[in-house]
């Protein structure tokens, strides 16, 4: 058997294990261990230990549990509910106003937490009953919750961007700045779609009746629920983008700020702190084991010449750099249908990012496009994580087929967003260059 076939067999073995239902982290590690031992003996396992130690011995990843903890504190102290109430009072008088509020709250929530589960579940529990009460189309209602809740992995602070920066060495501050412009651009596309649908079919997302609309006094009063989360955004993102703090230090500020916000609102309890810590440990452990498994897999894959094999394929591909980018995007999109985004970062980025950079694409731009594509992974049937987060907080009359159907229009908008960023790179690059000069 030729040496070039071993990397291909590794991928085949990985997908067999995933098809059998094995956890992604342990599937990656198992394939790496078996191939390393079978081909190199006991000494080959030293490569896996070195790879795992190298991936975990990184101070930046301390930011991940801190951001996750911040998200759980904000969710459990009902900050999402305050944000939604404030924004829907301002937008409820327009067609599709409740769905627009859902997208806007998702964007703001993404900027104060960065955890998709908190965004989708929070918006699902608060926004869906309101839209159902006012006879919104089920598909549009579900889709707006999916889209809005998933913005948290693009609008910083984003755990995916932290992981991407750890893997590639791209500045996390630059990724955060570009993610902000990309996230706002995507949110605007969502809102435009909702408004157009409301204009073409008023019955799909009617405006609130006049008697239920908030007065100007109520609208202004409701803004009190936005002030403290906005200050938290300024502290977390401002400290990173200004260079005053590293992402890890800013995450610590954010976690402390979220607890302070809960105290000010008199909602923080010992039970909330305990449950937030426990759930943070669960999620962080999953991320850590996935990182170990993926780094081990990547080390063996590279040692067998897999990276060289793929580089040679890319160099000889007809169509040049643009064709390689298109194939890479399709590959990531397909992975997103079956794998969790963290695993995609550890598995695909070490292989694809250097190839695309070598072909002339800017490293920061590659990272931002990759993170936009990960948005598609959250919404892609059959195994997009947001689809199942939403299913867990919807009533029994909502089926998984309803949720799949609702994701399609917003998934198409995400693909349009990727195409726009490819044609006009400045959409995501102008803010990092303006703020950081990168």
JOMOZI-V442391 format. One line per field, one symbol per residue. ss: DSSP state (a for helix, b for strand, c for the rest). psi: psi as a letter, one per 20 degrees, with the letter a starting at -180 (. if undefined). A space follows every 50 residues. Layout:
ss = ???
psi = ???
This chain:
ss = cccaaaaaaaaaaaaaaaaccccaaaaaaaaaaaaaaaaacaaaaaaaaa aaaaaaccaaaaaaaaaaaaaaaaaaccaaaaaaaaaaaaacccccaaaa aaaaaaaaaaaacccaaaaaaaaaaaaaaaaaaccccaaaaaaaaaaaaa aaacccccaaaaaaaaaacccaaaaaaaaaaaaaaaaaaaaaaaaaaaaa cccccccccaaacccaaaaaaacaaaaaaaaaaaaaaaaaacccccaaaa aaaaaaaaaaaaaacccccaaaaaaaaaaaaaaaaaaaaaaaaaaaaaaa aaaccaaaaaaaaaaccccaaaaaaaaaaaaaaaaaccccaaaaaaaaaa aaaaaaaaccccaaaaaaaaaaaaaaaaacccccaaaaaaacccccccca aaaaaaaaaaaaaaaaaaaaaaaccaaaaaaaaaaacc
psi = pqhihghhhggghghgghhijqqgghgggggggghgghhiahhhhhhggg ggghhhlohhihhghghgggghghgijkhggggggghhhhihiqpjhhhg hggghggghhiigjogghgggghghggghghghkkqpgghgghhgggghi iijgpqpphhhggghhhhjpphggggghhghggggghggggggggghhgh nhihmqqqqhiiqqrhghgghhihihgghghhgggghhhghijhqrhggh hgggghhgghghghiliprhhggghggghgggghgggghgggghhgghgg ghhjjgggghgggghjpqibhhhggghggggggghhihqqhghgghghgh ghghghghiippgggghggghhhhghhhipqikpghhhghhijqrhiorh hggghhhghhhhhghhgggghghnhihiihghhghik.
